[in-house]
Amino acid sequence: MKDYRYPTETLTLVLTIGLLLVAAALVAGPTLCLAPLLVVGLVVLAYQMNQGHHRALMQQAVAVTRHGTPQAAALAQQCVNRLRPGPVQFFIVRQPVMNAYTFGLSRPYVVVLYEPLFHYMDEDELRFVIGHELGHVALQHAWLNTLLGGMGGVPVSFGGAIIFTLAFRWWNRACEFSCDRAGLLACGRPDKAVSALVKLVAADADTPEELRRALAAIEAEDD
């Protein structure tokens, strides 16, 4: 058990699984004997989606290495040493998006970092973002998120879809709280954890001007 896991995360996961079983029952209807086949189908679908996503990533991303991307590699290794999540691969996607995510069904899991993060964030803020994603790996969120993402691609009844969506979001929010704690451990500075989160939220602003104003305000506070 990781010390930084959010207190209610495990309970939320248990309740989420229970709700998902209810959703599966709604899908199966009176033919509950089909439930095992449905579960197998979900796992196969999740695996196929994971493999397809990995192949697409290899075509558009740059692997983080000490020789090719020394800054990113050094930061990533520092965070790995701090959180010890196990084998992880890092990739940088050169798209105009301020985001990062983790995926995979087995080790090594993959952490994807978008290039603008390295332009708009300092090293401590990057450590927070990287540490957050490594939290998903260390706390076993990555494979569960990948599997549940595959389940999200299965047609279900309207009631089942509502249950699935609410249950997944409930558990996912608890996971995000846990990983924010992991990110804080990785960067060691609460102010940088806050500024990193603000920059990520500001990246979703409606206009580039709003983003520039938000970033300028954060930089002014740093000075």
N, C-alpha and C positions, 0 to 999 in steps of 0.2 A: 504494500500500500504506500503510495507516494504522499508525503506530508502536505503537499500543496493541492491535493485533490479537494475540490469544493465539497463541504460537508454533506450536502444532500444529493450529490451526483449519483452515487451507487443506488440509493433508494429510487431516484428518478428513473434510472435505467431499468430497474426491476419493474416498476410500474409501467414504463414505456413498453417493455416486452409483453406485459400482460395486455395492454391496449392493442398492441399489434396482433396478438393472438385473437383478440376479439374481431379486429379488422379482417384477419384471415378467415375467421368463421363466417363473416358476412359475405366474403368472396365465395367461399365453398357452398354456402347455403345449406340445403338439406343433404348434400353429398359430401359430408365431412371426411369420408374416406379418401377424398382427393387431396386432403390437406398435406400429407407427406410429399405427394408429387408436386404440389405447389411450392413447398419449401425447397425441394431440389431444383425446381425451375428457377426460383429466385436466386439461388446460389450460382447456378450456371449463368444466368443473365448478368449478375454482378461481376462474375469472373470475366465474361466476354467484354463488358463495358470497361472494366479495368484494363484489360489487355489492349483494347482499341485506343483508350485514352493514353496509355503508355507509348504506343507506337506513334500516335500523333504528336506527343510531346517530344519524342526523339527527333522529329523532323523540324521542329520550330524552336527548340530550346538549346541552351549551351550548358554543358555539364560544368559544375563548379570543381575546379582543380587548382592545386597550388601553383602550377605554371601558367594556366590560362586565365584564371580569375583569382589572383593572390589575395586581394582584400576580402572578397566574399569567402574564400576558403579559410582564411585565418579566423574571421568572425564565426563562421559555422563551426569550426573545430573548437573554439573557445566555449561555445554554447553546448556542444556535444560533451565536452569534458565536464562541464558544470552539471548537466542534467542526466547524462548517461542513458540515453534512450535506446541504445543498441544500434545495429547497422542502419544507416540512413544515406540516401543519395540526394544531392542537392542539384537543382537546375535553375537557370535564369532564363526567363522568357522575355524577349525584346519586343514588348507591346506596351502602348501607352496606358497602362493600368497600374494603379497603386493597390496591390493586393499580394497575398501569399496564401498557399493552401497545401494540404498534405493528403496523399492518397496511397492506396495499396491494400492488398489482401494478405500479404506475407512479407517477411523481411527479405531484402532491405526496403523499407518504406521510402517514399519519395516526397521531398519538400520542394515546392515550386515557389520561386521568388520572382516577381516582376521587376524589370530593370529600373523603372522610375523610383522604386524604393531607395536605390543607391544614390539617386540625385537629390532627393528631398529629405532624407533622414541622415542624422549623424550616426556614429558607430554605436552609441548606447541605445539609440532608438532601433537600430537594426538588430542589435542583440535582443531587444524585447520582442520584436517580430519573429525572429528566428527561434528564440526560446519558446514563444507561444506555440509555434508549429511543432517543435520538438516535444512539447507537452502532450500534443495529440498522439504522438508516437509512443511516448513513454507510458501514457495512461491507457493505451490500447483503444483510442478513439478512431484511429485511421482505418483499420479494417472494418470496424462497425459502421463508420460513416460510408465507406465504399459499398458495403453490403446493403445498407439501408438505401443508399442512392440507387442501387439496382432494383430494389423493391419499389422505389418510386416510379420506375418506368413500367410497371405492370398495371394494366387496366383493372380497376376495381369499381365496385359500386360507389355511388355518391356517399353513402354513409361510411363505407370503409375508407374512402379517400379523406374524409374529414378526420376520422380517428387517426389515420396514419400521419396526416400533416400536423395535427395538434400534439400527438405523442412525440414525434420526431423533433419538433421545435422545442418542446419542453425539455427533453433530454439534451439537445444541442446547446441550449442556453446555459445549462449547468456545466457542460463541457467547456464552453467558452470562458466561464468564470474560473474554472480550474486552470486553464491554459494561460489566462492572464497572470495568474499567480506564478506559473512556470516562467513566463516571460520576464516578470519582475525579478525572479531569482537569477535569471540569465544576465540581466543588465545591471541589477543592483541599485537602481535609482528610481524611486517612485515618480519624480518629476519627468524623467525621460519616458517612463511607461505611459504617463498621461499624455505627454506631447506626441508620442507615436500614435496613440489611439486617436487623438484629435486630428492629426494629419491624415490618417486613414479615413476618418469620417468626412473631413474637409474635401477629400478626393471625390466624394460623391456629390459635391455641391452642383447646383444646376448649371453654373457657368464657370469658365476658367477664372474670371475676375474674382468670384467668391473664394475660389481656391487660393488665389494669390494673396487675398486679404487675410485669410485664415493663417496661411503660412507666415506672412509678414508679422502677424500678431504674436505667433509662437516664437519667432526668431527675436522679436523685440523683448519678450520676457526672458529669453535665454541670455540676452546681453545685459 
